[in-house]
Amino acid sequence: GKLKPKSPTNDGTKSLEKVEAKKLKAAEKNAKALEKVEAKKLKAAEKNAKALEKAEAKANATSSKEALKKAKLLEAAEAKKAKEIKKEQAAARAEAKKEYKAEVKAYNQAKKPNLKDDRISIGISNSYSPWGFVDGSGELKGFEFELAQELCAIMKRECAITGYDREGAIPALLMRKFDAVMTGIEINQERQNVIAFSETYADGNIASFATLKNSRINTQDLPTTINLNFDQKGVSNVLEALAEELYGKRVCVQTGTTYERFLDAGYVGPTNLKSYKTQKQVNLGLTNGNCDIALGAAASFANYSDKSVILFGPTLSGGILGKGVAVGIRKNTYADEKTDFNRTNGKRDARILNDFNDALNKAKKQGIISNLAMKHFGFDASM
């Protein structure tokens, strides 16, 4: 047989297939190589991730440890600071307590004056002429003002003598504004329940009625003086006669005085009472015609005796009108108290009372009180 020629198509296809197979094989090889590289990269990434995680864990652990250490240090510092503050507070309390004790000691020391040499404060009436009053120049004058000066000289004590409202003198004494008051105050039971009195030095607060010279009041048949403590029947008759003369008359009196209480009590029957704050206002009310009659201490009208005012009827004393005039001093009610303040001041009040009594006795013997009474009242009102 005769050889057939080769088909060019078949040879070309095989050659192409061979090439493709070669390419595929190369591609598969490349893919495997790439896969190997990627696996290697993945493994490296995982390794790096684990290393990073481990590093972060280590860093976190270190950070927590440092934070805990810092927290402990801070806590220790705060505890130390709190301890120092507590110590400072304790020291401050101790210092405050020390200062308080020092203040208390100083206060008590201040309230422990030398009972012989400390100054006595005396309240004198500033509107109860002629006992105590402020004159036109603004200076304190009067019988008790000069008597207080004499008594202080006898006691050899420094005194602060101050004018004060007569009605408020006893409350001011109790509030320790004064150590003693000399405001023409009569001794009576009501006042003795509240304060202590020295020995009496004047009977000038004997009550007397005053009126104008042209008044038609007639008391010529009445006695010149009556004492409410004695002869009750005779006293009653005289008071009834006075009541008839006073009936319908306007009667002026200083408020807060025993004279006002005498009239209020009805000893001379019902009266048309007009009360004034000061004795000077009472006297002016009488001279100005605002009242027909005035009642007060006989000495209180002394400055008007040479003008238009006259005294009439009997002078009145005793009973509700009091037992005489004396220095008012606080009662020695604290002498037995345990507190240092009260015990010291109780002793001081008692000493002042004794000193006044001693001085009054010497002033009476030396004629000082009689002379002052004649000077200011026009008669000897000393007791």
JOMO-V848993 format. One line per field, one symbol per residue. phi: phi as a letter, one per 40 degrees, with the letter a starting at -180 (. if undefined). A space follows every 50 residues. Layout:
phi=???
This chain:
phi=.ccccccccccccccccccccccccccccccccccccccccccccccccc cccccccccccccccccccccccccccccccccccccccccccccccccc cccccccccccbccccbccbcbcbcbabcccaabcccgccbhdccccccc cccccfbcbbbbcaccccccdccccgcbcabbbgcccacdcccbbcbccc babccdcacbaccccccbbcccccabbccbfdccccccccccccccdgcc bcaccgbccccccccgcbgcbccbcbcbccccccccccgcacbbbacdcc bccbccbbbbcagccbagfcchbhbaccbccccbccccccccccccccdc ccccccccccccccccgcccccccccbgacbcb
